Amino acid sequence: MRKVISALSLTGPAAAAALLLAPSAQAAGYVYVGMYPSAAACDAAGQGYVARGQAVGYFCDATPTTTRLSIWA
């Protein structure tokens, strides 16, 4: 019983931390699409989704080595 309570007490704060560290685009209703090697490639892909009518908007989240594309469908 102690192990179960201990495990639950560690899981709750970890889940809360994960939610707090999630990118703001995900919290705003955007859907993750993929990773791109540069901001320009991400921007071009996002514009493509909008031009084809597959998304209303898009968001590129830059990381040190790649850029993550999320769309608002």
NORURHU-V428732 format. One record per pair of residues at least 24 apart in sequence whose C-alpha atoms are under 7 Angstrom apart, sorted by the first residue. I is the first residue (numbers start at 1). J is the second residue. Records with the same first field share a line. If there is no record, write none. Layout:
I = J + J
This chain:
25 = 59
29 = 72
30 = 70 + 71 + 72
31 = 70 + 71 + 72
32 = 69 + 70 + 71
33 = 69 + 70 + 71
34 = 68 + 69
35 = 66 + 67 + 68 + 69
36 = 66 + 67 + 68
37 = 66 + 67
38 = 66 + 67
39 = 67
42 = 67 + 69
